[in-house]
Amino acid sequence: MLILARKEEEVMSEYREANKPANQTRLVGGVCINPTLREGFNSTKHSDRPDIELSDWWNVPYILECAYEPSDNSYTEYVKRITTVGAELGFELQEEKDWLLAQEGNLGSFLSSYPLGFAYQVRMIDGGCWDRSSLIGTYASLDEALALVNQI
């Protein structure tokens, strides 16, 4: 799934005309699908957002199509993560064969919930979360996600 984080020292990217809801290119029934958002949009405190961004996006639902993404792209990447950050959190390193089986299981689980290969996230800046957009729901099809948006 999407994992979005922003380090405190990072400078927020500029909110541009291309980021405005009215300038999105993929709309279905008036709903923005995979909108062009500024970097960090889904991980920015509302108090740090430009006023125009809040005005443009407040209570405007949008949908993100999310393909399956493993937490690590290789066993080597996994080992590096677990032996650094993971060790501090108490995670134990899996053998490569066990890790590969877990990866297959994770993909299978994702596909059993999202058989089209995408999870459709409905998100919105609505004050439900103070430091990011709110996740309203995740669905197996675009039609299901759009049905929720139409109820908002």
C-alpha positions, 0 to 999 in steps of 0.5 A: 500500500501507500506508505507516505512520510515526510521528514521534519527537515524537508521543505514542502513542495510548492502547490501549483496550478496542476495540483488544483482539483479543477486541473486534473485530467482523469475524472469519473463522474466529477471525481478526481482519480489519481490526481496530480498532488504536490509531493507530501500532500497526503502527509502534511499537517493542515496547519502547514498547508497553503490556504489555497490548497485547503480551500481547493481540496477541503471536503473534496474526495478523490480516489487513488488506485494503489497496486500491491507493493511489497515492503521490500523489493528483495531479500537483500533490501529486507535484511538491510531494513531488519538489521537496522531499523527492525532490530531496534523494534525487536524484529527477527530476521527471517531466512530467505525461503521463509521471507519468499513464502511470506511475500507470496502469501502477502501478494495472495492476500492482497489479490484475494481482497483486490482481485483486479490488482488495485485497491481503490482508496477514497481520501479527503482532507476533512479534518478527520486527521490533523496531519494528513488526508483522511482515508475514507475507505478502500475498495476492490473496484473503482465502481465501489469507491465511486459509490462511496464518494457519491454518498459523501 
